[in-house]
Each structure stands twice: as C-alpha cells, then as structure tokens.
C-alpha cells in the first residue's frame, strides 16, 4: 500500500461495498442485492479491495455446496486492516453505518 | 446440478468475458462468476442477462490492468523493447524525412521510365553519374546511323542556361536541356499537366517545363500550352510539363528544349553533351546492371565509352553505403573492444532461448542503426544541396561513416551493459578494490541487474586472470531482495 492511508482513497461506493461485506453480505450477488449496485461495479471493486488487503476471499467447501445442490461460492470477509479502514471511513461517511448496519450495531 | 439452471446467453457472455482475464486468474474468475450467475438465475432469472454484462466490465478491467502493469515493466527505462522502439522510431522519422526531400525520395523509388533496365547513359570519362557532359555531338551523329544493331533508340541532350522570354515582357534564366526531339519519347515520360502531349506537327522546337518552373513562372496556368516563347534567340512552343521527380538523368533542368535533327545539325560537332540510348535485347543479353563496353566511333575507330544501365545507378548509393559499413566495421577495433564479455560464473547455464534472444536483440540493433544512418544521411545529403546521385553519394559517404562507426561502438557498449537474462540495462555501478592493490585481486566497477539476475564485474585494468568483464549470475533465492515496484496504485472505485 506504499504506506499511504487507504481510507483517504476509498470512494463512497467502495466504502458501501466494504460495509456490506462487514455487515455479513459475504458473496458478490448478496452485496449487489444489499447495495443496489450493478455487477459491473461490485465485482471489480471487490477485486480492488482484496488487492489492497481490506478483504479476503475464500472458496466454500465443495461438500457444503453439494449438500445445497449448487456450485460453491466465493466468500469474502473484512480483514483487520479493513476494519480499521472502516472505522476511519465512518467519520467521512457518517450515514454509512446506518444505511448498512453491521451486526455489532444491530445488537446494540 | 449447476449448469442446467443457467441460461445459455448469459453464460456465453461470461465465457467470452473470461477470455479477457489473465490466464492464471481465468479459471478462478470463471468459477466465481458462474456460481454467482447460478444464484441470480435461481432468484431473479430475468436479471441474469444484465448481471452477466457486468462480467464483461470486470474481465476487461482485469485484463487491462494486467496488460498495463506488464507494459509498464516491459517499457520501463533501460528495457530492451524501449531501446528497440526508440531506434525504430528514429529510423521511421528518417524514412519520412527522405520522403520530404525530393532528391532523397527519388533514391528510394524505382526509375519512372518504362523498361529502365534497357536504358543506358553513354559517357567517355567512365563516370555515368558525372555532371559534366563528355560525349561529342559528332559522335552522337555517327551513332544514330551506325549503331542500329546495338541501340533501338538514341538521344542527345546538352545542358545550357537559357534566356527565355516569357509572356508579358518577362524574361527568366532557366536551366535548360537542349535535346534531340526523341529524348522524352524514349524515356516515355508522362506529361505532368495531365492533358496529353502537344502534337508534334509544329515545326517549331518544343519546350517542356518542369512542374516547379511551370508553377513559378506561369503560376500553373494551363493556358500556357501552345504559347510561343523566345528561347536562346529562337522561337519555341510550350508543349507540356514534366513532373520534377521524373527527371533522373545527370544535370538539373528547369526546361527541356526539344530540337529536330535540322536544328541539331546547326550546332558545332565538338559540342559536348549526354547520350542516352535504349539497347536492343538481342545485342546485350541480361543481366545488364553495371554493363560497360567499347563503342565504335568514326571510321571504325574504337573509342572507350562506358555504357551504364540507368538501373544500376539506382543501387549505387546502397553500394556506397555498404562500403561505408565495411570501412566503419574495419575501423571499429580502434574505438572500442569487440568482446561482448564472458559469462562463465553463471551458476545456471543460460538457456539457449535466452542466448538466442540476446543475439537477436544485438542483430535488431544493428539493423535499426544501419537504417537510421542510411535514411538520415540520404536525407541530409540531398537537403544540403546535392542535386543528383553522384554528388549525393559522396556527401552521403561523408555523413554516414562517422555515425556508423560510433553507432557500432554504441551497439557493442550497450550490449555489454545489459543483463543477459532480461536484457535490461544494468544499474547501480559500484567501484570495487583499489588500483594499488591489484595483485591477486581486482579493481573495477560492479553493476547489478535491478531484477536480481546477477552482477557484472568490469575490470579497470585488464590482467591475465581478469581480462574482460564477467557476469555473475545470482541464484533465484536472491530474487526476494529485488522485488518489483508495483506499477499501479489503488484506483478510486
């Protein structure tokens, strides 16, 4: 990341996607459904977030997918770096957390 | 279980989009998109087509970023491709410069005359490209009657400066070629005005103007044809225009005054000019390039006349340039060492493909440097006043020898300073050792490949055990110290 703060470069769209993943929408189509963004925006943005180390992807186990009779999905989760970035992003976009509430906020 | 749910068109779009994705990511990428597409089809099937178009966008950006990163690495300063592109661009600009300089453009294009290989220029001084006329008019007269078996057509012209009275009491001094009336017909030159030749029924001498003279003195007025003008004290009729680039014979001419035999007979027999002839196929079987012969003159006496094919004149600059190439190659050891260095310390022997690439790069540089010097020396020779091949040839030789010599020197020096693996220029020179401690040691310069392929040791003082530069290949385990700087930075979404 060349030592540059990532949060300064996150656009509102990228912040929404990051927040959606943080809120538990952990695969592409569910992020699309949550944010209302088209697929051509969501997937490239997720690749950039993963490249920047804010999210991590992991393939679902084949046995689970087989049990549900569907192809295995690629799941995403927010990294520690991503969480600290989100904290900074909330200051820049205060409504983000209310738009897409995270599990911690819902419990509170 | 999976694909049965998918509509064929969205899946086809995703498949097409996967072609844009870099190969190492493609399988994973397609698996993710097809799994997501399955989900879309299961939940909102009508949205599947719109969803799949996003794959095109995703695939395009992945491919684009990969290509950009690769391109920026390949075209980074010091890379082999960048070097070759710069050389090729310089050669291309030189080629275009030749196109803009009229004389240089002529040397690049074939002769505009029909059956040019059959045309010969006859001169007595052995130099077909000379600008001074050498053939006597009396000899030409002899040949018109005696050499029918050798030449199907023969023409004469004499360079002169003509005082031409133009219309409206204007006069101009034009560079004239006073010629026999069959000269232009023999060369089969086109009328540049595009309206056909003026009929030859007039008994008056015909005056053909060069296109530039027509534009300069008559402002390209088509009404000038058929006009009677005074040329060197005689009346002539303006008959047509000759394109500037079509006249490739010795001596520059602004106009051609075609005289009939009666007018030519009035000229003194000792007058010297140029003789052009079209040889008969039966008399001189091909190939005829550079063909020379003795020609019979008056009363059966043989005089030495050189008959040079006009076609062979076209390759003269190239031959002269080849001589310069050879001379520069012979002089090269005086300005640099010829050795490209040793590579004995490489732990892994360089693979044949890499070695071939190195030699290919060296060969490409040679070809491009030769092209650069040839095009630029030709363009500059003609731009600096050479009006014909012979004068341009000498100037081109002068202009090309030194650049060729130092071009060769640069090629070898550049090759020696490149990594044999990635062909990038080596960097970070460091001085090693001391000249005063040269016994059983070495002093010199050490250069390093920024990609971590190895080190180059260049001795400052060649010794019996370290006479030339040596390459020390590094083990791949060193590569972790030479991480590539990421080419792209995070973009805004």
Interface residues (C-beta under 8 A of the other chain):
Chain A: X1 X2 X6 X9 X10 X11 X13 X14 X17 X27 X28 X29 X32 X38 X39 X40 X41 X42 X43 X44 X45 X47 X48 X51 X52 X69 X70 X71 X72 X73 X74
Chain B: X1 X2 X31 X32 X33 X34 X35 X36 X38 X39 X40 X42 X43 X50 X51 X52 X53 X54 X55 X56 X57 X58 X61 X62 X486 X489 X490 X491 X492 X493
